[in-house]
Amino acid sequence: MNVLGVVEDISHEGLIIVRGEVTPEYGNIVCDPKGKKIGTVKRIFGPVKEPYISVVPADRSVLKGIEGKKVYFEEGTQYGKNKRRN
């Protein structure tokens, strides 16, 4: 697992906004320090050096008390229908 960044905020739509230290790929799995799945990367925006990353939560229960905590992501290749095409 690689460090993704620190959770900055929860949006009105229920997305987790992370201030990233690195730029992940779309669809990567985001985990907490214990390795529990929080969600997946949906969108990357903002400055190139420290981008903002929006994460779709896997469950609404992970939103409690997550602000200010460091999150991680798992790199992996995507296969099948959800693969992003350039």
N, C-alpha and C positions, 0 to 999 in steps of 0.2 A: 504494500500500500504506500502511496505517495501522498505527501501533504498537499491539500488543495488550497486551504486558506482558513480564514476566520469568518464565522457567520455574522453578518452585519445587521440584517433585518429580516422580517417576515412581511411579504407584500400583502396587499388587500385581497389578491386572488388566492392567497395561501401558498405562494412560492417562497422558497428559502433563498435569500440573496447572500452570496458569499463573496468577500473580497479576496480574489485569487492571488496566490504566489506564483502559480504556473497556469498554463492554458491547457485544459483537458480537451478531449474530443466529445462531441455530442453523443449522448447515450451512455457515457461511462457511469458506473455505479459509485455513489457517494456513501461513505460509512463514517460512523463516529469512532472515537479512539479505541473502543472495545471491539470494533469490527462488525457492529450491527448495521444493516443497510438502512440508510436514511431516505434515499431516493436516487434519481438519475439526473444527469446534466441535460437541461433543456435549451438554454440560450447563453451565449457569451457576448458581452457588450462592454463598452467603456474603453479606457486607455489600454494600449498594447502591453505596457510593462506590468501593470497591476489591474487586470480586467475584473469585471463583476461577472459572476456566474449565477444564473438562476437554476434552482434545483426543484424538480417536481417531487414532493414528499411521497414516500410509499404509503404512509399512514398519517392521519391527522394527529395522532398521539405523539409523534416525534417533534412536533412544533413547540411543545412545552419546554421551557428552560434551555433552548438550544442557542439562543443569542449569545454572542461573545465566545463561543466554544470553537475549537479547532476541529476541522473535518478533513477527511482523507478520501482519496478515490482510487479505484482499481482500474488499471489499464487493461484493455482487452480488445480483441477484434470483434467486429459485429458481422454476423452472417444473417442472411435471410431477408425478410420483408422490411425490417426496420433499419436496414443499412442506408446510410446517407450517401447520396450520389452527388458528385461534383460536376 
